[in-house]
């Protein structure tokens, strides 16, 4: 790796990775993994990557720190290599997260690559909050380092429609109505 201008070797460099605090996080797991004292706060996710909201930092030999996102912007070819750049451009195509799950966490539903691209493109000119924050798919994989219970998938559209109908509210009734039709099960969900 040549490194980005202002981002000198030797390689590899020490990365300082941000921790995301969410209520469902553990107060001790990430600290134990990193060999440091717990903060006493729930620490849910350790992020390793160049995500713009919390990029990893590269520690330089002189002690200064440069964000991985900034380093890639300065020298994508040197840091990513030609095969990655030809497929994904000047962006790191993944975000590695280590989750420290101490309680139930929210449902995660991510679009396919085509749906993310078309959804984002359709919202680009719309002011305000967007459902699609970028045009990229977010496939996920879980590899448990410790025992964890996970669920993957959805109830059938018919069962979801029945359960929503039991709530008896106008909003639930509207949502239940969306689950009726002749479309495929996947399309309905």
N, C-alpha and C positions, 0 to 999 in steps of 0.2 A: 504494500500500500504506500502510495506516495504521501498521503495526508493532505489536508486542506491547507492553503496558505495561512500561516499563523497557527496552524495545528501541527506541531512538530512531533517526531517520534521520540523515543523508540516505541515500536509497536509490539504487542498490544498496549493500549493505554488503560489506566484505571478509570472505570466508569462510576459516577455517582448517580444512583438511580432514585427517582422520586417515589415517595410512598403516598398513596391516596387513602385518605381516612373516610371510611363509611361506617355507619352504626353496626353493620353486621360483621365487621372485622374483629380479629383477635387482638388482645392487648399484649400478647407475648410471642406469637409464632415468628413474625418477621424479625423481631429483635433477636430471638434465639438463632435464627438462620444466619443473620448478619454478625453475630457475636457482639452485640451491643446491649446496653441496658434498655429495658422497655420504657416508653414514654408515658405509659399509663393511659394513653388514648387508644381507641380502636384503630388499628392499622389493617386495612383490608387488602390493598393491592400494591405490590412492588412493580413498577413499570420499567422496562428496559427497551428503549427505542427512541425514535425521533418524533413522537407525536407532539404537535404544536402546543397542546395544552399543558404538557409536562414532559419535556424531552430529558433524556439522560444527559449528563455532563461528562466531558472528557477532561481529566485532570492533566495539565501540562507539567513538564519537568520543573518549571519555575513556580508551580503551585496555582497558577491561574486556571480557570475553568472555561471551557467552550462548550456550548450546547451541541449535541450530536446533530440536531436539525441544522444549525448554522454551519457546522463542518461539512455536511453533505451538500448544502447550498453552495459552499465555496469550492468544493472539489468532489462532485458526484462521481466522475469517472474513477478517481483514485480511491475513493472509499467504497463504492458499490461494485465496481467492475462492469465490464461491457455487457455480459449476459443479463444482469439484473437491470441495468439502465435500458437496454433494448426492450425489455418486457414491461418495466414499471416507470421509466423516466427517472428523474432525479429525486426520488423519494425512497425511503426504506419501506419495503412492502409488507412489513409485519410489526406488531407490537407484542413483545413477550411480557406476560403478566404472571406474577406469582401471587396467587390469592391465599389469604389467610382467613378462612371462613369459620366464624364462630356462631353464626345464626343464619336464619333463612335470608336469602338475597332475592332480588327482583328477577322477574322473567326477562330473558334476553331474546329478542327476535331480530335477526339481521337479514337484510334483503340479499338476493342473488346479485351477481355482478351487473347483469343487464338491468335489473330493477333499481339498483342503487344509482347507476348512471342515468337512467331515464328519469327517476324521481328527483335526483339532484338537478338535472338540466331543466326540469319543469318548474323548479322552485327558484332558480337563479335570479329571475327578475321580480320575484315577489318579496316585498319588504316584510320585515318582522322575523319571528322565530320560525325556524325550518325543522322539519322532521328529518331531512337528509342533510347532514352537516358536511358531507363530502360525497364524491361520486364512486366510492370504493366499497366493494363487498367486505364483509368482516367475518370470514369463516373462523370457527373456533374449535379448539381441541382441548380436552381436559385430560391431564395426566396427574393422578392423585399421588402425592408424596406421603400422605397419611390417609387413613380411612375417611371417606366422605360419602354422603348420600346425594345422588343427583337424579333428576328426572329429565327426560328428553322426549319431546313430542307433544301432541295435543289430543284432547278428547275428540271424538268424532263430531262433525258439524251438527248432526242430529242431536247428540247428547248435550252439546254446548247450547243449542237452541232451546232444548227442554229446560235446562238449568237456569238460563237467563229468563225464560218465561216465568219461572217460579218466583222471581224477585218482585214481579208485579209493579215495576216502575216504568214510566214512559221511555226513559233512556234504555233500560234493559230490554223492553219490548221492541224498540227500534233495532237494537243490536241483534236480538233474536231473529227479527224479520230478515236481516241481511244474510242469515245462515240458511235460508230456505231458497230453493231454486233447483235448476237443472244443470248447473255448472258442476265441474268436478269437485270432489272433496277438498283438494288442495286449493282451488280457486276460491271456494266458499270461505275457508279458514283464512 
